């Protein structure tokens, strides 16, 4: 931590506000290492362990093709039976030829034939049904669903049309329509497992995980044929809070198919079963088609299980083997940062940006490291380059605002916080950052009014603490309404976060002003217990002890305060040396940041 990050509010020689400590806790700006490994939602509502969305889609796409083939086969079977029955009653040679084309998988020919028939009889439900099947065979699911809906307009009681409309709607990405059709279809019989499978997966897409788990658990026949369904079931169980059942399902999944094993391992990772995930990832060595994704996920699992050194070795091997992958570099940077190897972390973040300059999160991580190293001007240059590439990234504006604040450029900080709030208006952390900038610019009344609105609706301790802090800065007298408001806000802050040393420090000062030294000392001792490096707490305690006539105790507290000051000066010197080792000029951004 930098020296400014160690200081508490109002201590002698401190900045006007403990900005580093405040900005580290904002909701949106990320000033801590990232280790969640999250990825965007994938088809079926599934989330693999790592951030490799495209790589997980590789496996998901293979499974999806298998499911489509099964769905299509079932659609064709239903169609053949339906059309054969109708043909027995009213033979139609044109539709019979279309039917043969469908049976043979010649869907383009079938579509051409049925279009010709519909040119003569545009409202023929049999021809329309066959058109829907041909479109399904071509995976033109949206058009197929529309055709099946038209069949239902002509014949509302057609169960095959209900079924196929549901299946086509599911594959067209309209899960709510699929649910409506399939639930109607299954009201009169629940033994159609493929319809139930599509219903279960549609329920997952709408977030109805509990219902999805019940539906998917019942398709036992298909589950024996396709183990990917067990993965969907496990995900539905996990998301509905039934973790033990999810683990049991995953442990029973066969290990032959690398794509299935990879996804099962990723789900075990999401369930916190890191050892089990590692064991399954290990079985995929030399078998999985994307070795970088595999070894990245493996390293992440080792890191989560408390084995950072093993994770580092895996990632370093990838890098030495020529991998230039942003996720690999970013995770490696996190490991370096966690072991206080700041120079290596900085360089790894640079490599992550070079590998994927379109990804803003690596800029955010590098900027947070600049804040920690007190490389504020360099950080501003990096933020400028990042915002050229990502002009609508609220978190980048917030990071630059923090950097401006540390350089006492408070109006520029205010400008960036306001821009960030325009882009992300519901983010409480950005509003807190704006309040900090206003306080630092000595615009206390504006800050007070903003924080009054924030703390009234917030569940976080920070707006309440800052509101009390601003009231104190504006001046409070013992027994005044403002003092009552400040003490109430501090009480709420400590109820939300009992370990927040600054809130206890502020309350102790108010208590001391009310001539309640014993209560003030108790608050300060609790604050020091929460934050042993709070120099202002030792300073206030020393004043109380001296007023009590206990000079020796006061001197010991002053010695502790001075020792902390020397340590922070040494740490600041260490960070200055690191900046020199990194070869950074004060006003030069890393070269790769400005390149496309």
Secondary structure, 3 states (H helix, E strand, C coil): CCHHHHCCCCCCCCCCCCHHHHHCCCCCCCCCCCCCCCCCCEHHHECCCCCCHHHHHHHHHHHHHHHHHHHHHHHHHHHHHHHHHHHHHCCCHHHHHHHHHHHCCCHHHHHHHHHHHHHHCCCCHHHHHHHHHHHHHCCCHHHHHHHHHHHHHHCCCCHHHHHHHHHHHHHCCCHHHHHHHHHHHHCCCCCCHHHHHHHHHHHHHCCCHHHHHHHHHCCHHHHHHCCHHHHHHHHHHHHCCCHHHHHHHHHCCCCCCHHHHHHHHHHHHHCCCHHHHHHHHHHCCCCCCCHHHHHHHHHHHHHHCCCHHHHHHHHHHHHHCCCCCHHHHHHHHHHHHHCCCHHHHHHHHHHHHHHCCCCHHHHHHHHHHHHHCCCHHHHHHHHHHHHHHCCCCHHHHHHHHHHHHHCCCHHHHHHHHHHHHHHCCCCHHHHHHHHHHHHHCCCHHHHHHHHHHHHHHCCCHHHHHHHHHHHHHHCCCCCCHHHHHHHHHHHHHHHHCCCCHHHHHHHHHHHHHCCCHHHHHHHHHHHHHHCCCCHHHHHHHHHHHHHCCCHHHHHHHHHHHHHHHHHHHHHHHHHHHHHHHCCCCCCCCCHHHHCC
